[in-house]
Amino acid sequence: MKIKLNPDAQIVDTIKEGLKRTGGYCPCRLERTPENKCMCKEFRDQIADPQYEGFCHCMLYYKSLTE
């Protein structure tokens, strides 16, 4: 398993700016709750699933099953 940033630098820059603006909360979520603090609970749960491969909700991170 490997977690990496989205290879699209424009998406990464946009999301990182959003994270700065929201104090570290996912800019794609309306609620400012601990579950939405980056890296959000939804993606942490997905990471825990050994069969999951894909992007987090905001497309900042990607979980790959291969190294």
mmCIF file of the N, C-alpha and C atoms, coordinates in Angstrom:
data_MODEL
# 
_entry.id   MODEL 
# 
loop_
_atom_site.group_PDB 
_atom_site.id 
_atom_site.type_symbol 
_atom_site.label_atom_id 
_atom_site.label_alt_id 
_atom_site.label_comp_id 
_atom_site.label_asym_id 
_atom_site.label_entity_id 
_atom_site.label_seq_id 
_atom_site.pdbx_PDB_ins_code 
_atom_site.Cartn_x 
_atom_site.Cartn_y 
_atom_site.Cartn_z 
_atom_site.occupancy 
_atom_site.B_iso_or_equiv 
_atom_site.pdbx_formal_charge 
_atom_site.auth_seq_id 
_atom_site.auth_comp_id 
_atom_site.auth_asym_id 
_atom_site.auth_atom_id 
_atom_site.pdbx_PDB_model_num 
ATOM 1   N N  . MET A 1 1  ? 0.849   -1.179 0.000   1.00 0.00 ? 1  MET A N  1 
ATOM 2   C CA . MET A 1 1  ? 0.000   0.000  0.000   1.00 0.00 ? 1  MET A CA 1 
ATOM 3   C C  . MET A 1 1  ? 0.891   1.237  0.000   1.00 0.00 ? 1  MET A C  1 
ATOM 4   N N  . LYS A 1 2  ? 0.475   2.222  -0.769  1.00 0.00 ? 2  LYS A N  1 
ATOM 5   C CA . LYS A 1 2  ? 1.200   3.479  -0.820  1.00 0.00 ? 2  LYS A CA 1 
ATOM 6   C C  . LYS A 1 2  ? 0.199   4.619  -0.964  1.00 0.00 ? 2  LYS A C  1 
ATOM 7   N N  . ILE A 1 3  ? 0.380   5.669  -0.173  1.00 0.00 ? 3  ILE A N  1 
ATOM 8   C CA . ILE A 1 3  ? -0.446  6.869  -0.262  1.00 0.00 ? 3  ILE A CA 1 
ATOM 9   C C  . ILE A 1 3  ? 0.408   7.954  -0.895  1.00 0.00 ? 3  ILE A C  1 
ATOM 10  N N  . LYS A 1 4  ? -0.124  8.586  -1.953  1.00 0.00 ? 4  LYS A N  1 
ATOM 11  C CA . LYS A 1 4  ? 0.639   9.636  -2.612  1.00 0.00 ? 4  LYS A CA 1 
ATOM 12  C C  . LYS A 1 4  ? -0.285  10.771 -3.011  1.00 0.00 ? 4  LYS A C  1 
ATOM 13  N N  . LEU A 1 5  ? 0.310   11.920 -3.312  1.00 0.00 ? 5  LEU A N  1 
ATOM 14  C CA . LEU A 1 5  ? -0.468  13.057 -3.777  1.00 0.00 ? 5  LEU A CA 1 
ATOM 15  C C  . LEU A 1 5  ? -0.929  12.822 -5.207  1.00 0.00 ? 5  LEU A C  1 
ATOM 16  N N  . ASN A 1 6  ? -2.006  13.457 -5.563  1.00 0.00 ? 6  ASN A N  1 
ATOM 17  C CA . ASN A 1 6  ? -2.514  13.422 -6.922  1.00 0.00 ? 6  ASN A CA 1 
ATOM 18  C C  . ASN A 1 6  ? -1.400  13.890 -7.868  1.00 0.00 ? 6  ASN A C  1 
ATOM 19  N N  . PRO A 1 7  ? -1.174  13.221 -8.976  1.00 0.00 ? 7  PRO A N  1 
ATOM 20  C CA . PRO A 1 7  ? -0.127  13.642 -9.900  1.00 0.00 ? 7  PRO A CA 1 
ATOM 21  C C  . PRO A 1 7  ? -0.440  14.954 -10.623 1.00 0.00 ? 7  PRO A C  1 
ATOM 22  N N  . ASP A 1 8  ? -1.692  15.416 -10.552 1.00 0.00 ? 8  ASP A N  1 
ATOM 23  C CA . ASP A 1 8  ? -2.080  16.684 -11.173 1.00 0.00 ? 8  ASP A CA 1 
ATOM 24  C C  . ASP A 1 8  ? -1.745  17.831 -10.214 1.00 0.00 ? 8  ASP A C  1 
ATOM 25  N N  . ALA A 1 9  ? -0.661  18.551 -10.503 1.00 0.00 ? 9  ALA A N  1 
ATOM 26  C CA . ALA A 1 9  ? -0.173  19.618 -9.617  1.00 0.00 ? 9  ALA A CA 1 
ATOM 27  C C  . ALA A 1 9  ? -1.208  20.718 -9.421  1.00 0.00 ? 9  ALA A C  1 
ATOM 28  N N  . GLN A 1 10 ? -2.023  20.992 -10.416 1.00 0.00 ? 10 GLN A N  1 
ATOM 29  C CA . GLN A 1 10 ? -3.032  22.044 -10.289 1.00 0.00 ? 10 GLN A CA 1 
ATOM 30  C C  . GLN A 1 10 ? -4.088  21.667 -9.240  1.00 0.00 ? 10 GLN A C  1 
ATOM 31  N N  . ILE A 1 11 ? -4.511  20.416 -9.251  1.00 0.00 ? 11 ILE A N  1 
ATOM 32  C CA . ILE A 1 11 ? -5.472  19.955 -8.239  1.00 0.00 ? 11 ILE A CA 1 
ATOM 33  C C  . ILE A 1 11 ? -4.839  20.034 -6.857  1.00 0.00 ? 11 ILE A C  1 
ATOM 34  N N  . VAL A 1 12 ? -3.604  19.571 -6.724  1.00 0.00 ? 12 VAL A N  1 
ATOM 35  C CA . VAL A 1 12 ? -2.914  19.601 -5.434  1.00 0.00 ? 12 VAL A CA 1 
ATOM 36  C C  . VAL A 1 12 ? -2.818  21.039 -4.926  1.00 0.00 ? 12 VAL A C  1 
ATOM 37  N N  . ASP A 1 13 ? -2.406  21.970 -5.775  1.00 0.00 ? 13 ASP A N  1 
ATOM 38  C CA . ASP A 1 13 ? -2.288  23.374 -5.370  1.00 0.00 ? 13 ASP A CA 1 
ATOM 39  C C  . ASP A 1 13 ? -3.635  23.947 -4.938  1.00 0.00 ? 13 ASP A C  1 
ATOM 40  N N  . THR A 1 14 ? -4.680  23.633 -5.692  1.00 0.00 ? 14 THR A N  1 
ATOM 41  C CA . THR A 1 14 ? -6.016  24.140 -5.375  1.00 0.00 ? 14 THR A CA 1 
ATOM 42  C C  . THR A 1 14 ? -6.496  23.615 -4.030  1.00 0.00 ? 14 THR A C  1 
ATOM 43  N N  . ILE A 1 15 ? -6.331  22.325 -3.797  1.00 0.00 ? 15 ILE A N  1 
ATOM 44  C CA . ILE A 1 15 ? -6.785  21.736 -2.533  1.00 0.00 ? 15 ILE A CA 1 
ATOM 45  C C  . ILE A 1 15 ? -5.943  22.255 -1.370  1.00 0.00 ? 15 ILE A C  1 
ATOM 46  N N  . LYS A 1 16 ? -4.636  22.383 -1.554  1.00 0.00 ? 16 LYS A N  1 
ATOM 47  C CA . LYS A 1 16 ? -3.787  22.902 -0.477  1.00 0.00 ? 16 LYS A CA 1 
ATOM 48  C C  . LYS A 1 16 ? -4.157  24.341 -0.118  1.00 0.00 ? 16 LYS A C  1 
ATOM 49  N N  . GLU A 1 17 ? -4.503  25.146 -1.100  1.00 0.00 ? 17 GLU A N  1 
ATOM 50  C CA . GLU A 1 17 ? -4.970  26.515 -0.825  1.00 0.00 ? 17 GLU A CA 1 
ATOM 51  C C  . GLU A 1 17 ? -6.267  26.472 -0.027  1.00 0.00 ? 17 GLU A C  1 
ATOM 52  N N  . GLY A 1 18 ? -7.163  25.562 -0.409  1.00 0.00 ? 18 GLY A N  1 
ATOM 53  C CA . GLY A 1 18 ? -8.413  25.390 0.323   1.00 0.00 ? 18 GLY A CA 1 
ATOM 54  C C  . GLY A 1 18 ? -8.173  24.949 1.758   1.00 0.00 ? 18 GLY A C  1 
ATOM 55  N N  . LEU A 1 19 ? -7.203  24.065 1.959   1.00 0.00 ? 19 LEU A N  1 
ATOM 56  C CA . LEU A 1 19 ? -6.872  23.613 3.313   1.00 0.00 ? 19 LEU A CA 1 
ATOM 57  C C  . LEU A 1 19 ? -6.340  24.767 4.159   1.00 0.00 ? 19 LEU A C  1 
ATOM 58  N N  . LYS A 1 20 ? -5.535  25.625 3.568   1.00 0.00 ? 20 LYS A N  1 
ATOM 59  C CA . LYS A 1 20 ? -5.034  26.810 4.292   1.00 0.00 ? 20 LYS A CA 1 
ATOM 60  C C  . LYS A 1 20 ? -6.191  27.720 4.675   1.00 0.00 ? 20 LYS A C  1 
ATOM 61  N N  . ARG A 1 21 ? -7.108  27.921 3.742   1.00 0.00 ? 21 ARG A N  1 
ATOM 62  C CA . ARG A 1 21 ? -8.243  28.817 3.961   1.00 0.00 ? 21 ARG A CA 1 
ATOM 63  C C  . ARG A 1 21 ? -9.186  28.287 5.052   1.00 0.00 ? 21 ARG A C  1 
ATOM 64  N N  . THR A 1 22 ? -9.309  26.968 5.158   1.00 0.00 ? 22 THR A N  1 
ATOM 65  C CA . THR A 1 22 ? -10.257 26.370 6.108   1.00 0.00 ? 22 THR A CA 1 
ATOM 66  C C  . THR A 1 22 ? -9.600  25.896 7.398   1.00 0.00 ? 22 THR A C  1 
ATOM 67  N N  . GLY A 1 23 ? -8.325  26.157 7.562   1.00 0.00 ? 23 GLY A N  1 
ATOM 68  C CA . GLY A 1 23 ? -7.646  25.721 8.782   1.00 0.00 ? 23 GLY A CA 1 
ATOM 69  C C  . GLY A 1 23 ? -7.388  24.231 8.830   1.00 0.00 ? 23 GLY A C  1 
ATOM 70  N N  . GLY A 1 24 ? -7.247  23.597 7.667   1.00 0.00 ? 24 GLY A N  1 
ATOM 71  C CA . GLY A 1 24 ? -6.931  22.173 7.622   1.00 0.00 ? 24 GLY A CA 1 
ATOM 72  C C  . GLY A 1 24 ? -8.124  21.264 7.418   1.00 0.00 ? 24 GLY A C  1 
ATOM 73  N N  . TYR A 1 25 ? -9.310  21.845 7.334   1.00 0.00 ? 25 TYR A N  1 
ATOM 74  C CA . TYR A 1 25 ? -10.502 21.037 7.078   1.00 0.00 ? 25 TYR A CA 1 
ATOM 75  C C  . TYR A 1 25 ? -10.665 20.851 5.582   1.00 0.00 ? 25 TYR A C  1 
ATOM 76  N N  . CYS A 1 26 ? -11.193 19.706 5.194   1.00 0.00 ? 26 CYS A N  1 
ATOM 77  C CA . CYS A 1 26 ? -11.407 19.408 3.776   1.00 0.00 ? 26 CYS A CA 1 
ATOM 78  C C  . CYS A 1 26 ? -12.221 20.527 3.137   1.00 0.00 ? 26 CYS A C  1 
ATOM 79  N N  . PRO A 1 27 ? -11.675 21.169 2.104   1.00 0.00 ? 27 PRO A N  1 
ATOM 80  C CA . PRO A 1 27 ? -12.417 22.264 1.466   1.00 0.00 ? 27 PRO A CA 1 
ATOM 81  C C  . PRO A 1 27 ? -13.639 21.786 0.689   1.00 0.00 ? 27 PRO A C  1 
ATOM 82  N N  . CYS A 1 28 ? -13.775 20.489 0.505   1.00 0.00 ? 28 CYS A N  1 
ATOM 83  C CA . CYS A 1 28 ? -14.925 19.937 -0.211  1.00 0.00 ? 28 CYS A CA 1 
ATOM 84  C C  . CYS A 1 28 ? -16.107 19.668 0.712   1.00 0.00 ? 28 CYS A C  1 
ATOM 85  N N  . ARG A 1 29 ? -15.902 19.810 2.001   1.00 0.00 ? 29 ARG A N  1 
ATOM 86  C CA . ARG A 1 29 ? -16.962 19.523 2.986   1.00 0.00 ? 29 ARG A CA 1 
ATOM 87  C C  . ARG A 1 29 ? -17.476 20.825 3.586   1.00 0.00 ? 29 ARG A C  1 
ATOM 88  N N  . LEU A 1 30 ? -18.756 20.896 3.823   1.00 0.00 ? 30 LEU A N  1 
ATOM 89  C CA . LEU A 1 30 ? -19.354 22.105 4.390   1.00 0.00 ? 30 LEU A CA 1 
ATOM 90  C C  . LEU A 1 30 ? -19.150 22.199 5.892   1.00 0.00 ? 30 LEU A C  1 
ATOM 91  N N  . GLU A 1 31 ? -19.215 21.064 6.579   1.00 0.00 ? 31 GLU A N  1 
ATOM 92  C CA . GLU A 1 31 ? -19.104 21.058 8.035   1.00 0.00 ? 31 GLU A CA 1 
ATOM 93  C C  . GLU A 1 31 ? -17.647 21.043 8.472   1.00 0.00 ? 31 GLU A C  1 
ATOM 94  N N  . ARG A 1 32 ? -17.344 21.794 9.508   1.00 0.00 ? 32 ARG A N  1 
ATOM 95  C CA . ARG A 1 32 ? -16.002 21.822 10.100  1.00 0.00 ? 32 ARG A CA 1 
ATOM 96  C C  . ARG A 1 32 ? -16.023 20.952 11.355  1.00 0.00 ? 32 ARG A C  1 
ATOM 97  N N  . THR A 1 33 ? -15.902 19.644 11.135  1.00 0.00 ? 33 THR A N  1 
ATOM 98  C CA . THR A 1 33 ? -15.925 18.681 12.230  1.00 0.00 ? 33 THR A CA 1 
ATOM 99  C C  . THR A 1 33 ? -14.595 17.929 12.249  1.00 0.00 ? 33 THR A C  1 
ATOM 100 N N  . PRO A 1 34 ? -14.257 17.305 13.367  1.00 0.00 ? 34 PRO A N  1 
ATOM 101 C CA . PRO A 1 34 ? -13.005 16.535 13.415  1.00 0.00 ? 34 PRO A CA 1 
ATOM 102 C C  . PRO A 1 34 ? -12.912 15.474 12.321  1.00 0.00 ? 34 PRO A C  1 
ATOM 103 N N  . GLU A 1 35 ? -14.038 14.916 11.927  1.00 0.00 ? 35 GLU A N  1 
ATOM 104 C CA . GLU A 1 35 ? -14.040 13.892 10.879  1.00 0.00 ? 35 GLU A CA 1 
ATOM 105 C C  . GLU A 1 35 ? -13.622 14.459 9.520   1.00 0.00 ? 35 GLU A C  1 
ATOM 106 N N  . ASN A 1 36 ? -13.761 15.774 9.343   1.00 0.00 ? 36 ASN A N  1 
ATOM 107 C CA . ASN A 1 36 ? -13.441 16.410 8.074   1.00 0.00 ? 36 ASN A CA 1 
ATOM 108 C C  . ASN A 1 36 ? -12.085 17.097 8.055   1.00 0.00 ? 36 ASN A C  1 
ATOM 109 N N  . LYS A 1 37 ? -11.317 16.918 9.118   1.00 0.00 ? 37 LYS A N  1 
ATOM 110 C CA . LYS A 1 37 ? -9.960  17.453 9.149   1.00 0.00 ? 37 LYS A CA 1 
ATOM 111 C C  . LYS A 1 37 ? -9.102  16.574 8.245   1.00 0.00 ? 37 LYS A C  1 
ATOM 112 N N  . CYS A 1 38 ? -8.294  17.193 7.394   1.00 0.00 ? 38 CYS A N  1 
ATOM 113 C CA . CYS A 1 38 ? -7.468  16.442 6.447   1.00 0.00 ? 38 CYS A CA 1 
ATOM 114 C C  . CYS A 1 38 ? -6.362  15.690 7.195   1.00 0.00 ? 38 CYS A C  1 
ATOM 115 N N  . MET A 1 39 ? -6.188  14.532 6.965   1.00 0.00 ? 39 MET A N  1 
ATOM 116 C CA . MET A 1 39 ? -6.749  13.512 6.119   1.00 0.00 ? 39 MET A CA 1 
ATOM 117 C C  . MET A 1 39 ? -8.049  13.048 6.777   1.00 0.00 ? 39 MET A C  1 
ATOM 118 N N  . CYS A 1 40 ? -9.142  13.201 6.049   1.00 0.00 ? 40 CYS A N  1 
ATOM 119 C CA . CYS A 1 40 ? -10.473 13.005 6.617   1.00 0.00 ? 40 CYS A CA 1 
ATOM 120 C C  . CYS A 1 40 ? -10.728 11.551 7.041   1.00 0.00 ? 40 CYS A C  1 
ATOM 121 N N  . LYS A 1 41 ? -11.717 11.418 7.914   1.00 0.00 ? 41 LYS A N  1 
ATOM 122 C CA . LYS A 1 41 ? -12.076 10.085 8.415   1.00 0.00 ? 41 LYS A CA 1 
ATOM 123 C C  . LYS A 1 41 ? -12.517 9.162  7.283   1.00 0.00 ? 41 LYS A C  1 
ATOM 124 N N  . GLU A 1 42 ? -13.246 9.710  6.306   1.00 0.00 ? 42 GLU A N  1 
ATOM 125 C CA . GLU A 1 42 ? -13.699 8.883  5.190   1.00 0.00 ? 42 GLU A CA 1 
ATOM 126 C C  . GLU A 1 42 ? -12.503 8.218  4.500   1.00 0.00 ? 42 GLU A C  1 
ATOM 127 N N  . PHE A 1 43 ? -11.448 8.981  4.230   1.00 0.00 ? 43 PHE A N  1 
ATOM 128 C CA . PHE A 1 43 ? -10.292 8.402  3.551   1.00 0.00 ? 43 PHE A CA 1 
ATOM 129 C C  . PHE A 1 43 ? -9.497  7.490  4.484   1.00 0.00 ? 43 PHE A C  1 
ATOM 130 N N  . ARG A 1 44 ? -9.410  7.836  5.762   1.00 0.00 ? 44 ARG A N  1 
ATOM 131 C CA . ARG A 1 44 ? -8.730  6.940  6.710   1.00 0.00 ? 44 ARG A CA 1 
ATOM 132 C C  . ARG A 1 44 ? -9.424  5.591  6.756   1.00 0.00 ? 44 ARG A C  1 
ATOM 133 N N  . ASP A 1 45 ? -10.762 5.602  6.711   1.00 0.00 ? 45 ASP A N  1 
ATOM 134 C CA . ASP A 1 45 ? -11.521 4.348  6.680   1.00 0.00 ? 45 ASP A CA 1 
ATOM 135 C C  . ASP A 1 45 ? -11.251 3.595  5.378   1.00 0.00 ? 45 ASP A C  1 
ATOM 136 N N  . GLN A 1 46 ? -11.174 4.320  4.276   1.00 0.00 ? 46 GLN A N  1 
ATOM 137 C CA . GLN A 1 46 ? -10.889 3.679  2.991   1.00 0.00 ? 46 GLN A CA 1 
ATOM 138 C C  . GLN A 1 46 ? -9.481  3.077  2.997   1.00 0.00 ? 46 GLN A C  1 
ATOM 139 N N  . ILE A 1 47 ? -8.526  3.779  3.594   1.00 0.00 ? 47 ILE A N  1 
ATOM 140 C CA . ILE A 1 47 ? -7.159  3.272  3.688   1.00 0.00 ? 47 ILE A CA 1 
ATOM 141 C C  . ILE A 1 47 ? -7.135  1.956  4.465   1.00 0.00 ? 47 ILE A C  1 
ATOM 142 N N  . ALA A 1 48 ? -7.969  1.874  5.483   1.00 0.00 ? 48 ALA A N  1 
ATOM 143 C CA . ALA A 1 48 ? -8.011  0.667  6.318   1.00 0.00 ? 48 ALA A CA 1 
ATOM 144 C C  . ALA A 1 48 ? -8.533  -0.549 5.556   1.00 0.00 ? 48 ALA A C  1 
ATOM 145 N N  . ASP A 1 49 ? -9.270  -0.318 4.499   1.00 0.00 ? 49 ASP A N  1 
ATOM 146 C CA . ASP A 1 49 ? -9.802  -1.408 3.679   1.00 0.00 ? 49 ASP A CA 1 
ATOM 147 C C  . ASP A 1 49 ? -8.689  -1.914 2.761   1.00 0.00 ? 49 ASP A C  1 
ATOM 148 N N  . PRO A 1 50 ? -8.233  -3.142 2.960   1.00 0.00 ? 50 PRO A N  1 
ATOM 149 C CA . PRO A 1 50 ? -7.107  -3.641 2.167   1.00 0.00 ? 50 PRO A CA 1 
ATOM 150 C C  . PRO A 1 50 ? -7.420  -3.763 0.672   1.00 0.00 ? 50 PRO A C  1 
ATOM 151 N N  . GLN A 1 51 ? -8.687  -3.759 0.299   1.00 0.00 ? 51 GLN A N  1 
ATOM 152 C CA . GLN A 1 51 ? -9.061  -3.888 -1.105  1.00 0.00 ? 51 GLN A CA 1 
ATOM 153 C C  . GLN A 1 51 ? -9.285  -2.541 -1.804  1.00 0.00 ? 51 GLN A C  1 
ATOM 154 N N  . TYR A 1 52 ? -9.305  -1.449 -1.018  1.00 0.00 ? 52 TYR A N  1 
ATOM 155 C CA . TYR A 1 52 ? -9.601  -0.145 -1.610  1.00 0.00 ? 52 TYR A CA 1 
ATOM 156 C C  . TYR A 1 52 ? -8.382  0.424  -2.329  1.00 0.00 ? 52 TYR A C  1 
ATOM 157 N N  . GLU A 1 53 ? -8.608  0.921  -3.536  1.00 0.00 ? 53 GLU A N  1 
ATOM 158 C CA . GLU A 1 53 ? -7.604  1.674  -4.270  1.00 0.00 ? 53 GLU A CA 1 
ATOM 159 C C  . GLU A 1 53 ? -8.325  2.850  -4.908  1.00 0.00 ? 53 GLU A C  1 
ATOM 160 N N  . GLY A 1 54 ? -7.794  4.062  -4.704  1.00 0.00 ? 54 GLY A N  1 
ATOM 161 C CA . GLY A 1 54 ? -8.422  5.223  -5.325  1.00 0.00 ? 54 GLY A CA 1 
ATOM 162 C C  . GLY A 1 54 ? -8.119  6.498  -4.583  1.00 0.00 ? 54 GLY A C  1 
ATOM 163 N N  . PHE A 1 55 ? -8.787  7.572  -5.037  1.00 0.00 ? 55 PHE A N  1 
ATOM 164 C CA . PHE A 1 55 ? -8.593  8.907  -4.489  1.00 0.00 ? 55 PHE A CA 1 
ATOM 165 C C  . PHE A 1 55 ? -9.469  9.143  -3.271  1.00 0.00 ? 55 PHE A C  1 
ATOM 166 N N  . CYS A 1 56 ? -9.014  10.071 -2.435  1.00 0.00 ? 56 CYS A N  1 
ATOM 167 C CA . CYS A 1 56 ? -9.869  10.572 -1.365  1.00 0.00 ? 56 CYS A CA 1 
ATOM 168 C C  . CYS A 1 56 ? -10.945 11.453 -1.991  1.00 0.00 ? 56 CYS A C  1 
ATOM 169 N N  . HIS A 1 57 ? -11.894 11.884 -1.200  1.00 0.00 ? 57 HIS A N  1 
ATOM 170 C CA . HIS A 1 57 ? -13.036 12.653 -1.684  1.00 0.00 ? 57 HIS A CA 1 
ATOM 171 C C  . HIS A 1 57 ? -12.623 13.894 -2.472  1.00 0.00 ? 57 HIS A C  1 
ATOM 172 N N  . CYS A 1 58 ? -11.635 14.634 -1.987  1.00 0.00 ? 58 CYS A N  1 
ATOM 173 C CA . CYS A 1 58 ? -11.254 15.888 -2.645  1.00 0.00 ? 58 CYS A CA 1 
ATOM 174 C C  . CYS A 1 58 ? -10.184 15.688 -3.718  1.00 0.00 ? 58 CYS A C  1 
ATOM 175 N N  . MET A 1 59 ? -9.743  14.468 -3.893  1.00 0.00 ? 59 MET A N  1 
ATOM 176 C CA . MET A 1 59 ? -8.769  14.110 -4.935  1.00 0.00 ? 59 MET A CA 1 
ATOM 177 C C  . MET A 1 59 ? -7.333  14.545 -4.616  1.00 0.00 ? 59 MET A C  1 
ATOM 178 N N  . LEU A 1 60 ? -7.036  14.861 -3.354  1.00 0.00 ? 60 LEU A N  1 
ATOM 179 C CA . LEU A 1 60 ? -5.677  15.246 -2.981  1.00 0.00 ? 60 LEU A CA 1 
ATOM 180 C C  . LEU A 1 60 ? -4.778  14.020 -2.876  1.00 0.00 ? 60 LEU A C  1 
ATOM 181 N N  . TYR A 1 61 ? -5.272  12.973 -2.237  1.00 0.00 ? 61 TYR A N  1 
ATOM 182 C CA . TYR A 1 61 ? -4.490  11.767 -1.997  1.00 0.00 ? 61 TYR A CA 1 
ATOM 183 C C  . TYR A 1 61 ? -5.001  10.595 -2.830  1.00 0.00 ? 61 TYR A C  1 
ATOM 184 N N  . TYR A 1 62 ? -4.058  9.692  -3.132  1.00 0.00 ? 62 TYR A N  1 
ATOM 185 C CA . TYR A 1 62 ? -4.410  8.467  -3.843  1.00 0.00 ? 62 TYR A CA 1 
ATOM 186 C C  . TYR A 1 62 ? -3.788  7.289  -3.110  1.00 0.00 ? 62 TYR A C  1 
ATOM 187 N N  . LYS A 1 63 ? -4.608  6.277  -2.854  1.00 0.00 ? 63 LYS A N  1 
ATOM 188 C CA . LYS A 1 63 ? -4.110  5.038  -2.257  1.00 0.00 ? 63 LYS A CA 1 
ATOM 189 C C  . LYS A 1 63 ? -3.932  4.022  -3.363  1.00 0.00 ? 63 LYS A C  1 
ATOM 190 N N  . SER A 1 64 ? -2.698  3.530  -3.472  1.00 0.00 ? 64 SER A N  1 
ATOM 191 C CA . SER A 1 64 ? -2.366  2.515  -4.451  1.00 0.00 ? 64 SER A CA 1 
ATOM 192 C C  . SER A 1 64 ? -2.139  1.197  -3.729  1.00 0.00 ? 64 SER A C  1 
ATOM 193 N N  . LEU A 1 65 ? -2.606  0.118  -4.309  1.00 0.00 ? 65 LEU A N  1 
ATOM 194 C CA . LEU A 1 65 ? -2.384  -1.191 -3.700  1.00 0.00 ? 65 LEU A CA 1 
ATOM 195 C C  . LEU A 1 65 ? -0.990  -1.725 -3.990  1.00 0.00 ? 65 LEU A C  1 
ATOM 196 N N  . THR A 1 66 ? -0.350  -1.174 -5.002  1.00 0.00 ? 66 THR A N  1 
ATOM 197 C CA . THR A 1 66 ? 0.999   -1.599 -5.340  1.00 0.00 ? 66 THR A CA 1 
ATOM 198 C C  . THR A 1 66 ? 1.988   -0.495 -4.990  1.00 0.00 ? 66 THR A C  1 
ATOM 199 N N  . GLU A 1 67 ? 3.196   -0.872 -4.763  1.00 0.00 ? 67 GLU A N  1 
ATOM 200 C CA . GLU A 1 67 ? 4.238   0.106  -4.403  1.00 0.00 ? 67 GLU A CA 1 
ATOM 201 C C  . GLU A 1 67 ? 4.675   0.902  -5.559  1.00 0.00 ? 67 GLU A C  1 
# 
